Amino acid sequence: MKTIFDRIIQMSLEEDAPFGDITTNSIVPADRRVSGRFIAKDDGVLCGIDIAQRTFELVGGDFEMVKYFKDGDSIKKGDVIAEISGNARTILTGERTALNLMQRASGIATATAKAVKAVAGTKAHIADTRKTMPGLRLLDKYAVRVGGGVNHRFNLSDGVLIKDNHIAAAGSIKNAVEAARRHCPHTLKIEVEVENFVQLYEALEAKADIIMLDNMSNEDMAKAVQIIGGRAIVEASGNMGEKDLSEVAKTGVDLISIGSLTHSVKSLDISLKFSII
């Protein structure tokens, strides 16, 4: 059955085997069958197991896969995540693509879950950014949701985010927000990035829907939240992956956006070991 990840999977397969898997096709008989196990080599949150299965479906050939965990489940080192059996050429050709996508997604989900746990008991939500791997944004943002986070805008077309360079090009926050309101549908929210209190008051005066506090200290963020007083959604941003998220959340912000969830993720180690049937 076709999935929303098919384009990513197909792109990855074409990149890895543009003219077929020459090693496998040269040395493995077409009718050879194998069975194998996907084994967790790290503790973490699983993400992408169905994507892995779909990878083998798109490679083509006879196989069966039994899954013991689902996306969002916690896994421990040594856990058998799934078993696969069937045509050796199918499994060998799809192995690396399936693992690459599942390992990356699981790494993002694991990092997100850790951040979500750090802000538990506060009103803050953990959000991603557009700092995703080119071509893999759909996968990356799905993994953030599996880890318990929320998605920021998916692309430049589905939300207005006025940042420092936009402000410089437009002349002021006021000019930028007014222009956005003239040209954009009323259904789109307008977010403004501010770096100081002068800009904060200007964004409030312009009636921004969301105000991003960029690289502010916790003390200044707490003060900004009080000044905003519920008139806009408040987002904390700027190297948040390096900060104590529990302390950031205590400032009263609504969102904490973390680019490192996707731009410098450590993939979760998962292996596939099999034997001849």
PyMOL commands that set and color helices and strands:
alter all, ss='L'
color gray80, all
select helices_A, chain A and resi 6-16+22-27+49-59+88-118+137-146+164-170+173-183+197-205+218-228+240-242+245-249+260-263
alter helices_A, ss='H'
color red, helices_A
select strands_A, chain A and resi 33-40+44-45+63-67+74-75+80-87+125-127+160-162+190-194+210-214+233-237+255-257+270-276
alter strands_A, ss='S'
color yellow, strands_A
deselect
rebuild
show_as cartoon
